[in-house]
Amino acid sequence: MDLRRLLPSMLAVLAALALAVGPGCASDDDETKPPAPKADLPPDGTKPIAAIYDARLAPLGWKVQRASLEERDQPQPKPPGKRHLAVYLRPTGQPTTKDYLDGLATVSKVFLPQVFEQYPGLQSFDVCLEPTEAQDPSAYPKALTQVHVNRPQAGAVDWRTADAAEVVAAGIVRHPNTLVLLVSPTLRATSEWQELQAAANARV
């Protein structure tokens, strides 16, 4: 048998096999590689936070206006660095007083408790609801509400079922407070707030 005549055919077969396998096929080593590690902290900045949460906030009538990772005082011991996520939301429409008060729960549960579950290095989080641009067109308007929660506090409220009265009960009525809740004097002067506070007292 003349091997020299068979050599071109053998080379053609090997080339075909190489193309069939291709460079993208997983090897045994690839299958044993561990999954990529979970991000320790959320992304820093308005655009990446908006990319994650705006689609969930839109049906509620809100959008991310500003967001950043910040360094805040935390109970010791604490890891160094920026481990607090601050998020500021603008309304996309014309919210009523009830919309702002309902947002204490409906908006907060967009982030809680998932933000702590997804990012194990995050130590605290707050979300603020701002006035409309027509009411205050400045880049940094004074927020009308703020819900501030640290990691231990996040589990004190069942965010799957919480309503505004539950959040108010946790933030103002219960002692010690299980979260920090701020509501502007403008909202506190309304009958809607008085009703909500009465409902919160009934939960204690």
N, CA, C and O of each residue as an XYZ file, in Angstrom:
816
protein
N       0.857     -1.198      0.000
C       0.000      0.000      0.000
C       0.892      1.246      0.000
O       1.852      1.334      0.765
N       0.563      2.193     -0.858
C       1.364      3.416     -0.974
C       0.796      4.456     -0.015
O      -0.232      5.077     -0.285
N       1.495      4.634      1.124
C       1.023      5.595      2.127
C       1.064      7.026      1.625
O       0.309      7.886      2.080
N       1.958      7.262      0.681
C       2.054      8.635      0.170
C       0.775      9.041     -0.548
O       0.396     10.212     -0.533
N       0.088      8.044     -1.196
C      -1.163      8.374     -1.878
C      -2.316      8.588     -0.886
O      -3.240      9.358     -1.148
N      -2.244      7.882      0.274
C      -3.309      8.019      1.269
C      -3.175      9.276      2.130
O      -4.141      9.716      2.753
N      -1.975      9.845      2.158
C      -1.724     10.973      3.051
C      -2.666     12.156      2.812
O      -3.202     12.692      3.782
N      -2.892     12.587      1.570
C      -3.817     13.725      1.367
C      -5.218     13.431      1.880
O      -5.862     14.306      2.459
N      -5.708     12.182      1.669
C      -7.048     11.832      2.137
C      -7.125     11.858      3.656
O      -8.112     12.323      4.226
N      -6.065     11.348      4.322
C      -6.045     11.347      5.770
C      -6.043     12.768      6.333
O      -6.716     13.066      7.320
N      -5.271     13.632      5.682
C      -5.228     15.028      6.127
C      -6.573     15.701      5.955
O      -6.963     16.518      6.789
N      -7.290     15.379      4.894
C      -8.608     15.968      4.661
C      -9.591     15.526      5.724
O     -10.403     16.326      6.189
N      -9.530     14.243      6.121
C     -10.415     13.740      7.170
C     -10.137     14.424      8.498
O     -11.067     14.817      9.201
N      -8.861     14.568      8.847
C      -8.497     15.236     10.097
C      -8.973     16.680     10.118
O      -9.448     17.161     11.147
N      -8.851     17.377      8.987
C      -9.292     18.767      8.896
C     -10.798     18.868      9.100
O     -11.287     19.777      9.770
N     -11.537     17.905      8.503
C     -12.991     17.912      8.664
C     -13.390     17.688     10.118
O     -14.308     18.331     10.627
N     -12.683     16.761     10.787
C     -12.973     16.523     12.196
C     -12.701     17.754     13.050
O     -13.455     18.052     13.976
N     -11.625     18.466     12.740
C     -11.272     19.677     13.493
C     -12.355     20.738     13.355
O     -12.691     21.421     14.322
N     -12.907     20.875     12.129
C     -13.972     21.850     11.912
C     -15.243     21.448     12.653
O     -15.963     22.297     13.180
N     -15.511     20.135     12.687
C     -16.721     19.664     13.363
C     -16.656     19.906     14.858
O     -17.647     20.306     15.470
N     -15.484     19.664     15.455
C     -15.338     19.889     16.888
C     -15.373     21.369     17.200
O     -16.089     21.800     18.104
N     -14.594     22.160     16.449
C     -14.603     23.616     16.599
C     -13.980     24.074     17.898
O     -13.885     23.303     18.853
N     -13.549     25.342     17.938
C     -12.880     25.866     19.127
C     -13.823     26.149     20.283
O     -13.368     26.333     21.412
N     -15.151     26.191     20.025
C     -16.071     26.589     21.086
C     -16.605     25.432     21.903
O     -17.366     25.677     22.839
N     -16.261     24.198     21.616
C     -16.803     23.068     22.360
C     -16.193     23.010     23.753
O     -14.998     23.246     23.935
N     -17.036     22.691     24.733
C     -16.569     22.642     26.115
C     -15.773     21.379     26.344
O     -16.122     20.304     25.856
N     -14.699     21.527     27.092
C     -13.905     20.378     27.494
C     -14.346     19.942     28.885
O     -15.157     20.604     29.533
N     -13.791     18.807     29.332
C     -14.089     18.364     30.684
C     -13.696     19.405     31.716
O     -14.356     19.566     32.743
N     -12.583     20.125     31.420
C     -12.130     21.155     32.352
C     -13.156     22.269     32.468
O     -13.398     22.794     33.555
N     -13.778     22.639     31.296
C     -14.770     23.709     31.315
C     -15.963     23.336     32.189
O     -16.505     24.185     32.897
N     -16.374     22.067     32.144
C     -17.553     21.635     32.879
C     -17.323     21.669     34.388
O     -18.279     21.777     35.155
N     -16.085     21.579     34.815
C     -15.801     21.558     36.251
C     -15.493     22.946     36.810
O     -15.260     23.088     38.010
N     -15.491     23.970     35.958
C     -15.207     25.312     36.449
C     -16.349     25.799     37.324
O     -17.510     25.589     36.974
N     -16.058     26.450     38.464
C     -17.127     26.951     39.335
C     -17.839     28.130     38.675
O     -17.253     28.796     37.821
N     -19.089     28.401     39.052
C     -19.797     29.557     38.495
C     -19.122     30.857     38.914
O     -18.409     30.916     39.916
N     -19.366     31.895     38.123
C     -18.779     33.200     38.435
C     -19.264     33.666     39.800
O     -20.437     33.482     40.125
N     -18.392     34.266     40.611
C     -18.796     34.704     41.951
C     -19.837     35.816     41.891
O     -19.837     36.626     40.965
N     -20.726     35.849     42.886
C     -21.745     36.881     42.969
C     -21.086     38.226     43.269
O     -20.128     38.296     44.040
N     -21.606     39.298     42.655
C     -21.070     40.631     42.910
C     -21.259     40.980     44.376
O     -22.334     40.770     44.939
N     -20.214     41.513     44.993
C     -20.268     41.839     46.413
C     -21.136     43.066     46.661
O     -21.831     43.147     47.673
N     -21.092     44.027     45.726
C     -21.826     45.280     45.878
C     -22.569     45.616     44.590
O     -22.159     45.180     43.515
N     -23.657     46.384     44.680
C     -24.343     46.821     43.469
C     -23.476     47.799     42.691
O     -22.523     48.349     43.242
N     -23.788     48.023     41.426
C     -23.007     48.993     40.657
C     -23.184     50.399     41.214
O     -24.219     50.720     41.799
N     -22.174     51.224     41.029
C     -22.172     52.585     41.550
C     -22.539     53.541     40.424
O     -21.827     53.620     39.423
N     -23.642     54.268     40.578
C     -24.007     55.250     39.572
C     -25.458     55.142     39.147
O     -26.088     54.093     39.284
N     -25.976     56.242     38.631
C     -27.393     56.324     38.267
C     -27.746     55.385     37.120
O     -28.725     54.644     37.210
N     -26.966     55.405     36.050
C     -27.327     54.624     34.868
C     -27.389     53.122     35.139
O     -28.358     52.480     34.734
N     -26.384     52.532     35.812
C     -26.487     51.086     36.041
C     -27.608     50.701     36.997
O     -28.211     49.641     36.833
N     -27.902     51.533     37.988
C     -29.014     51.228     38.894
C     -30.344     51.391     38.158
O     -31.261     50.593     38.347
N     -30.446     52.421     37.322
C     -31.662     52.600     36.524
C     -31.873     51.422     35.582
O     -33.005     50.986     35.374
N     -30.795     50.909     35.018
C     -30.910     49.769     34.108
C     -31.467     48.538     34.807
O     -32.145     47.722     34.182
N     -31.188     48.400     36.092
C     -31.676     47.251     36.859
C     -33.113     47.450     37.310
O     -33.911     46.515     37.246
N     -33.465     48.661     37.769
C     -34.714     48.843     38.499
C     -35.794     49.646     37.780
O     -36.959     49.547     38.165
N     -35.474     50.425     36.768
C     -36.488     51.284     36.156
C     -37.669     50.499     35.589
O     -38.813     50.946     35.680
N     -37.400     49.341     35.010
C     -38.498     48.552     34.437
C     -39.484     48.117     35.519
O     -40.679     47.993     35.251
N     -38.999     47.887     36.729
C     -39.872     47.475     37.833
C     -40.573     48.678     38.470
O     -41.667     48.553     39.019
N     -39.930     49.836     38.388
C     -40.510     51.036     38.984
C     -41.542     51.702     38.074
O     -42.465     52.357     38.560
N     -41.395     51.540     36.773
C     -42.262     52.232     35.812
C     -43.748     51.979     36.057
O     -44.528     52.931     36.020
N     -44.181     50.726     36.309
C     -45.616     50.522     36.550
C     -46.139     51.237     37.793
O     -47.341     51.468     37.924
N     -45.229     51.586     38.705
C     -45.613     52.291     39.924
C     -45.579     53.802     39.745
O     -46.023     54.541     40.623
N     -45.048     54.270     38.602
C     -45.005     55.700     38.325
C     -43.748     56.403     38.776
O     -43.779     57.602     39.056
N     -42.608     55.663     38.856
C     -41.360     56.252     39.316
C     -40.207     55.850     38.417
O     -40.288     54.865     37.683
N     -39.127     56.628     38.485
C     -37.892     56.309     37.764
C     -36.707     56.726     38.624
O     -36.825     57.606     39.477
N     -35.564     56.088     38.394
C     -34.350     56.435     39.135
C     -33.833     57.783     38.647
O     -33.523     57.950     37.468
N     -33.744     58.726     39.552
C     -33.210     60.051     39.240
C     -31.712     60.131     39.534
O     -30.941     60.670     38.740
N     -31.309     59.584     40.693
C     -29.905     59.528     41.070
C     -29.693     58.277     41.897
O     -30.613     57.796     42.558
N     -28.483     57.752     41.859
C     -28.140     56.601     42.699
C     -26.632     56.557     42.844
O     -25.897     56.886     41.913
N     -26.177     56.147     44.019
C     -24.738     56.067     44.243
C     -24.444     55.193     45.449
O     -25.269     55.035     46.348
N     -23.237     54.628     45.441
C     -22.721     53.955     46.623
C     -22.027     54.988     47.497
O     -21.260     55.812     47.001
N     -22.296     54.943     48.798
C     -21.745     55.929     49.712
C     -21.167     55.227     50.939
O     -21.484     54.074     51.234
N     -20.318     55.957     51.632
C     -19.769     55.455     52.895
C     -20.579     56.047     54.030
O     -20.639     57.267     54.185
N     -21.194     55.203     54.813
C     -22.028     55.650     55.926
C     -21.549     54.992     57.216
O     -20.888     53.954     57.194
N     -21.898     55.619     58.339
C     -21.561     55.024     59.635
C     -22.338     53.724     59.803
O     -23.548     53.680     59.582
N     -21.642     52.679     60.189
C     -22.246     51.369     60.386
C     -21.802     50.814     61.740
O     -20.747     51.184     62.253
N     -22.607     49.933     62.308
C     -22.179     49.284     63.558
C     -20.870     48.530     63.351
O     -20.639     47.952     62.289
N     -20.035     48.539     64.349
C     -18.762     47.806     64.295
C     -18.997     46.316     64.550
O     -19.948     45.982     65.257
N     -18.182     45.404     64.011
C     -17.155     45.719     63.016
C     -17.775     45.903     61.636
O     -18.831     45.339     61.352
N     -17.150     46.661     60.804
C     -17.695     46.897     59.468
C     -16.583     46.821     58.443
O     -15.454     47.212     58.738
N     -16.867     46.329     57.247
C     -15.868     46.373     56.189
C     -15.667     47.814     55.728
O     -16.618     48.596     55.754
N     -14.487     48.179     55.319
C     -14.253     49.544     54.863
C     -14.883     49.787     53.497
O     -15.192     48.848     52.764
N     -15.066     51.049     53.173
C     -15.498     51.413     51.824
C     -16.962     51.800     51.748
O     -17.667     51.868     52.755
N     -17.393     52.051     50.527
C     -18.763     52.498     50.250
C     -19.689     51.291     50.224
O     -19.680     50.514     49.270
N     -20.476     51.138     51.258
C     -21.345     49.964     51.380
C     -22.788     50.355     51.687
O     -23.561     49.557     52.216
N     -23.138     51.590     51.348
C     -24.521     52.065     51.460
C     -24.997     52.473     50.076
O     -24.326     53.245     49.390
N     -26.159     51.958     49.655
C     -26.737     52.340     48.367
C     -27.849     53.348     48.600
O     -28.832     53.053     49.279
N     -27.691     54.545     48.032
C     -28.706     55.597     48.119
C     -29.371     55.752     46.759
O     -28.693     55.911     45.744
N     -30.695     55.706     46.740
C     -31.454     55.800     45.491
C     -32.504     56.895     45.641
O     -33.229     56.942     46.635
N     -32.578     57.772     44.645
C     -33.547     58.870     44.634
C     -34.438     58.698     43.411
O     -33.949     58.509     42.297
N     -35.751     58.766     43.627
C     -36.705     58.512     42.554
C     -37.526     59.756     42.257
O     -37.940     60.479     43.163
N     -37.754     59.992     40.963
C     -38.650     61.044     40.506
C     -39.930     60.397     39.992
O     -39.879     59.314     39.407
N     -41.074     61.040     40.199
C     -42.303     60.515     39.607
C     -42.314     60.742     38.095
O     -41.770     61.727     37.595
N     -42.937     59.820     37.388
C     -43.077     59.977     35.932
C     -44.402     60.635     35.570
O     -44.616     61.010     34.418
N     -45.291     60.778     36.552
C     -46.577     61.430     36.319
C     -46.827     62.494     37.364
O     -45.920     63.237     37.740
N     -48.062     62.565     37.830
C     -48.453     63.545     38.836
C     -48.999     62.801     40.057
O     -50.213     62.659     40.196
N     -48.125     62.328     40.937
C     -48.577     61.520     42.061
C     -49.379     62.321     43.085
O     -49.136     63.509     43.298
N     -50.326     61.653     43.704
C     -51.113     62.248     44.780
C     -50.415     61.997     46.117
O     -49.415     61.284     46.194
N     -50.970     62.601     47.159
C     -50.450     62.326     48.502
C     -50.501     60.838     48.801
O     -49.552     60.285     49.357
N     -51.588     60.192     48.443
C     -51.727     58.750     48.678
C     -50.657     57.964     47.926
O     -50.143     56.969     48.439
N     -50.318     58.402     46.716
C     -49.273     57.717     45.951
C     -47.940     57.774     46.699
O     -47.212     56.783     46.752
N     -47.625     58.934     47.275
C     -46.371     59.046     48.031
C     -46.401     58.155     49.267
O     -45.415     57.485     49.574
N     -47.516     58.144     49.969
C     -47.595     57.342     51.191
C     -47.631     55.853     50.865
O     -46.983     55.062     51.551
N     -48.360     55.460     49.853
C     -48.345     54.055     49.428
C     -46.949     53.634     48.994
O     -46.553     52.481     49.163
N     -46.206     54.591     48.428
C     -44.857     54.299     47.964
C     -43.899     53.883     49.056
O     -42.873     53.262     48.777
N     -44.219     54.218     50.309
C     -43.376     53.763     51.417
C     -43.234     52.247     51.394
O     -42.199     51.709     51.787
N     -44.271     51.562     50.935
C     -44.224     50.102     50.832
C     -43.992     49.649     49.392
O     -43.090     48.853     49.130
N     -44.805     50.153     48.455
C     -44.754     49.616     47.095
C     -43.406     49.855     46.423
O     -42.903     48.996     45.699
N     -42.827     51.028     46.668
C     -41.522     51.326     46.078
C     -40.414     50.591     46.830
O     -39.498     50.040     46.219
N     -40.506     50.588     48.154
C     -39.455     49.947     48.945
C     -39.320     48.473     48.613
O     -38.205     47.955     48.557
N     -40.439     47.786     48.392
C     -40.373     46.344     48.151
C     -39.834     46.007     46.759
O     -39.550     44.843     46.478
N     -39.690     47.002     45.888
C     -38.966     46.771     44.631
C     -37.508     46.418     44.931
O     -36.889     45.635     44.211
N     -36.973     47.004     45.997
C     -35.569     46.818     46.358
C     -35.366     45.827     47.513
O     -34.353     45.129     47.562
N     -36.306     45.768     48.416
C     -36.126     45.017     49.659
C     -36.941     43.731     49.669
O     -38.064     43.711     49.164
N     -36.401     42.669     50.230
C     -35.039     42.535     50.785
C     -34.006     42.104     49.751
O     -32.859     41.817     50.092
N     -34.427     42.059     48.463
C     -33.578     41.463     47.425
C     -32.213     42.125     47.305
O     -31.218     41.459     47.017
N     -32.165     43.467     47.532
C     -30.895     44.150     47.337
C     -29.829     43.623     48.295
O     -28.648     43.592     47.950
N     -30.239     43.208     49.499
C     -29.284     42.629     50.450
C     -28.970     41.177     50.113
O     -27.849     40.718     50.331
N     -29.951     40.452     49.582
C     -29.712     39.061     49.197
C     -28.794     38.970     47.988
O     -27.961     38.068     47.896
N     -28.950     39.904     47.068
C     -28.166     39.864     45.836
C     -26.746     40.363     46.027
O     -25.826     39.913     45.343
N     -26.564     41.305     46.967
C     -25.253     41.920     47.160
C     -24.815     41.743     48.616
O     -25.151     42.572     49.462
N     -24.078     40.687     48.917
C     -23.746     40.363     50.312
C     -22.862     41.391     51.005
O     -22.807     41.415     52.234
N     -22.171     42.239     50.251
C     -21.328     43.247     50.876
C     -22.060     44.528     51.242
O     -21.499     45.385     51.925
N     -23.299     44.669     50.801
C     -24.063     45.889     51.090
C     -24.498     45.890     52.547
O     -25.034     44.897     53.039
N     -24.267     47.009     53.240
C     -24.587     47.102     54.663
C     -25.867     47.885     54.941
O     -26.543     47.626     55.936
N     -26.207     48.841     54.071
C     -27.428     49.620     54.293
C     -27.913     50.188     52.969
O     -27.184     50.222     51.978
N     -29.179     50.638     52.980
C     -29.848     51.084     51.753
C     -30.896     52.118     52.123
O     -31.532     52.004     53.171
N     -31.083     53.120     51.283
C     -32.239     54.000     51.455
C     -32.791     54.411     50.102
O     -32.063     54.520     49.115
N     -34.103     54.637     50.084
C     -34.772     55.101     48.873
C     -35.607     56.322     49.231
O     -36.353     56.315     50.211
N     -35.473     57.371     48.423
C     -36.177     58.631     48.641
C     -37.117     58.904     47.471
O     -36.778     58.658     46.314
N     -38.303     59.415     47.791
C     -39.255     59.845     46.767
C     -39.226     61.362     46.699
O     -39.443     62.044     47.701
N     -38.956     61.882     45.512
C     -38.799     63.318     45.320
C     -40.062     63.927     44.705
O     -40.904     63.207     44.167
N     -40.187     65.249     44.785
C     -41.313     65.914     44.113
C     -41.165     65.850     42.596
O     -40.111     65.475     42.082
N     -42.215     66.215     41.895
C     -42.146     66.252     40.434
C     -41.191     67.360     39.991
O     -40.874     68.268     40.759
N     -40.747     67.270     38.760
C     -39.856     68.308     38.232
C     -40.563     69.650     38.172
O     -39.924     70.689     38.339
N     -41.873     69.651     37.939
C     -42.619     70.908     37.918
C     -42.647     71.552     39.298
O     -42.597     72.776     39.416
N     -42.729     70.725     40.349
C     -42.740     71.247     41.710
C     -41.369     71.732     42.153
O     -41.259     72.719     42.880
N     -40.332     71.042     41.719
C     -38.964     71.426     42.082
C     -38.022     70.940     40.982
O     -37.640     69.770     40.975
N     -37.642     71.817     40.057
C     -36.814     71.400     38.916
C     -35.326     71.271     39.233
O     -34.540     70.937     38.346
N     -34.922     71.528     40.481
C     -33.497     71.477     40.804
C     -32.972     70.059     40.693
O     -33.733     69.093     40.749
N     -31.671     69.948     40.535
C     -31.047     68.628     40.381
C     -31.077     67.826     41.672
O     -31.023     66.597     41.648
N     -31.163     68.528     42.807
C     -31.153     67.857     44.109
C     -32.317     68.359     44.962
O     -32.100     69.054     45.954
N     -33.542     68.017     44.587
C     -34.694     68.486     45.373
C     -34.770     67.802     46.727
O     -34.219     66.717     46.913
N     -35.441     68.429     47.657
C     -35.617     67.835     48.981
C     -36.646     66.713     48.898
O     -37.754     66.913     48.402
N     -36.278     65.553     49.378
C     -37.155     64.389     49.277
C     -38.383     64.559     50.161
O     -38.332     65.210     51.204
N     -39.493     63.958     49.720
C     -40.725     63.978     50.501
C     -40.831     62.765     51.427
O     -41.482     62.835     52.469
N     -40.199     61.662     51.052
C     -40.149     60.492     51.936
C     -38.783     59.829     51.815
O     -38.094     59.956     50.804
N     -38.418     59.126     52.865
C     -37.197     58.317     52.854
C     -37.409     57.080     53.718
O     -37.892     57.173     54.846
N     -37.044     55.924     53.178
C     -37.011     54.677     53.934
C     -35.556     54.227     53.975
O     -34.943     53.983     52.936
N     -35.011     54.118     55.180
C     -33.607     53.756     55.382
C     -33.555     52.458     56.177
O     -34.133     52.363     57.260
N     -32.862     51.460     55.640
C     -32.820     50.139     56.248
C     -31.388     49.626     56.213
O     -30.718     49.728     55.185
N     -30.906     49.069     57.340
C     -29.629     48.374     57.294
C     -29.880     46.875     57.160
O     -31.026     46.426     57.191
N     -28.824     46.117     57.014
C     -28.993     44.690     56.734
C     -29.793     43.956     57.815
O     -30.709     43.208     57.473
N     -29.484     44.142     59.114
C     -30.286     43.446     60.124
C     -31.756     43.871     60.120
O     -32.643     43.054     60.370
N     -32.012     45.159     59.835
C     -33.388     45.655     59.865
C     -34.231     45.128     58.707
O     -35.457     45.071     58.808
N     -33.590     44.747     57.620
C     -34.328     44.372     56.409
C     -35.254     43.195     56.652
O     -36.303     43.092     56.016
N     -34.882     42.308     57.561
C     -35.698     41.142     57.824
C     -36.808     41.373     58.824
O     -37.576     40.453     59.108
N     -36.919     42.580     59.369
C     -37.930     42.858     60.394
C     -39.304     43.101     59.794
O     -40.303     43.079     60.513
N     -39.370     43.330     58.496
C     -40.634     43.552     57.796
C     -40.764     42.503     56.707
O     -39.800     42.218     55.997
N     -41.947     41.928     56.573
C     -42.195     41.000     55.473
C     -42.566     41.824     54.247
O     -43.729     42.176     54.049
N     -41.572     42.125     53.434
C     -41.765     43.034     52.311
C     -42.667     42.451     51.235
O     -43.183     43.197     50.403
N     -42.871     41.147     51.231
C     -43.752     40.555     50.224
C     -45.193     40.997     50.437
O     -45.942     41.153     49.473
N     -45.584     41.199     51.682
C     -46.976     41.526     51.986
C     -47.146     42.901     52.625
O     -48.276     43.331     52.855
N     -46.059     43.594     52.915
C     -46.146     44.861     53.657
C     -46.911     45.922     52.885
O     -46.764     46.059     51.670
N     -47.733     46.672     53.618
C     -48.362     47.858     53.058
C     -47.798     49.079     53.781
O     -46.913     48.952     54.628
N     -48.314     50.261     53.445
C     -47.757     51.487     54.021
C     -47.909     51.515     55.535
O     -47.008     51.981     56.233
N     -49.037     51.024     56.059
C     -49.237     51.030     57.502
C     -48.200     50.164     58.213
O     -47.739     50.517     59.298
N     -47.833     49.036     57.612
C     -46.816     48.166     58.203
C     -45.459     48.865     58.246
O     -44.728     48.749     59.230
N     -45.125     49.592     57.176
C     -43.847     50.294     57.133
C     -43.824     51.426     58.162
O     -42.820     51.632     58.842
N     -44.929     52.153     58.270
C     -44.995     53.236     59.255
C     -44.911     52.661     60.668
O     -44.235     53.229     61.526
N     -45.584     51.547     60.918
C     -45.518     50.918     62.230
C     -44.087     50.528     62.569
O     -43.648     50.680     63.709
N     -43.363     50.025     61.579
C     -41.974     49.618     61.807
C     -41.057     50.817     62.011
O     -40.096     50.739     62.776
N     -41.346     51.921     61.335
C     -40.426     53.052     61.352
C     -40.696     54.102     62.402
O     -39.781     54.822     62.801
N     -41.935     54.205     62.860
C     -42.265     55.298     63.782
C     -42.862     54.794     65.082
O     -42.519     55.293     66.154
N     -43.741     53.820     65.005
C     -44.505     53.411     66.179
C     -43.723     52.446     67.043
O     -43.692     52.605     68.263
N     -43.086     51.445     66.443
C     -42.414     50.418     67.227
C     -41.128     50.940     67.867
O     -40.441     51.790     67.301
N     -40.823     50.435     69.021
C     -39.596     50.814     69.720
C     -38.879     49.552     70.190
O     -39.508     48.725     70.851
N     -37.603     49.362     69.884
C     -36.824     50.265     69.039
C     -37.253     50.172     67.574
O     -37.744     49.137     67.124
N     -37.064     51.247     66.855
C     -37.473     51.271     65.454
C     -36.762     50.175     64.672
O     -35.570     49.931     64.861
N     -37.507     49.523     63.797
C     -36.905     48.492     62.958
C     -36.442     49.039     61.618
O     -35.850     48.311     60.821
N     -36.703     50.296     61.365
C     -36.143     50.986     60.212
C     -36.274     52.482     60.462
O     -36.981     52.902     61.378
N     -35.598     53.281     59.654
C     -35.669     54.733     59.785
C     -36.579     55.259     58.690
O     -36.355     55.010     57.505
N     -37.600     55.983     59.094
C     -38.592     56.497     58.153
C     -38.702     58.008     58.318
O     -38.890     58.505     59.428
N     -38.586     58.736     57.211
C     -38.750     60.191     57.219
C     -39.884     60.560     56.261
O     -39.936     60.091     55.124
N     -40.788     61.408     56.748
C     -41.910     61.892     55.951
C     -41.945     63.404     56.088
O     -41.871     63.923     57.202
N     -42.057     64.115     54.982
C     -41.963     65.572     54.996
C     -43.129     66.189     55.757
O     -44.202     65.591     55.836
N     -42.929     67.390     56.322
C     -44.030     68.093     57.004
C     -45.236     68.307     56.097
O     -46.376     68.305     56.561
N     -44.984     68.493     54.803
C     -46.093     68.693     53.868
C     -47.021     67.489     53.849
O     -48.243     67.640     53.874
N     -46.446     66.304     53.804
C     -47.266     65.094     53.809
C     -47.874     64.834     55.181
O     -49.002     64.350     55.274
N     -47.144     65.150     56.246
C     -47.647     64.900     57.597
C     -48.857     65.780     57.932
O     -49.641     65.456     58.824
N     -48.996     66.883     57.217
C     -50.111     67.801     57.488
C     -51.415     67.358     56.831
O     -52.442     68.015     57.001
N     -51.389     66.263     56.088
C     -52.570     65.835     55.346
C     -53.423     64.854     56.149
O     -52.939     64.188     57.064
N     -54.693     64.782     55.787
C     -55.589     63.813     56.427
C     -55.186     62.382     56.073
O     -55.392     61.467     56.870
N     -54.618     62.184     54.893
C     -54.176     60.845     54.488
C     -53.096     60.315     55.435
O     -53.093     59.137     55.789
N     -52.182     61.199     55.839
C     -51.140     60.773     56.771
C     -51.736     60.454     58.139
O     -51.329     59.477     58.767
N     -52.680     61.248     58.612
C     -53.301     60.985     59.904
C     -54.002     59.629     59.903
O     -53.934     58.891     60.886
N     -54.665     59.307     58.816
C     -55.324     58.002     58.702
C     -54.310     56.873     58.682
O     -54.512     55.830     59.303
N     -53.224     57.090     57.965
C     -52.193     56.063     57.869
C     -51.534     55.842     59.223
O     -51.262     54.702     59.600
N     -51.276     56.913     59.951
C     -50.643     56.766     61.262
C     -51.571     56.042     62.239
O     -51.113     55.255     63.067
N     -52.866     56.308     62.141
C     -53.826     55.602     62.991
C     -53.839     54.112     62.666
O     -53.902     53.275     63.566
N     -53.778     53.789     61.381
C     -53.724     52.377     60.970
C     -52.449     51.712     61.458
O     -52.460     50.539     61.830
N     -51.348     52.457     61.459
C     -50.075     51.922     61.941
C     -50.139     51.647     63.438
O     -49.638     50.621     63.898
N     -50.754     52.558     64.210
C     -50.894     52.351     65.643
C     -51.698     51.109     65.956
O     -51.460     50.438     66.961
N     -52.646     50.807     65.096
C     -53.478     49.622     65.319
C     -52.708     48.318     65.079
O     -53.158     47.247     65.486
N     -51.544     48.411     64.414
C     -50.745     47.221     64.141
C     -49.794     46.889     65.296
O     -49.205     45.808     65.315
N     -49.641     47.793     66.244
C     -48.661     47.577     67.324
C     -49.220     46.652     68.394
O     -48.537     46.359     69.375
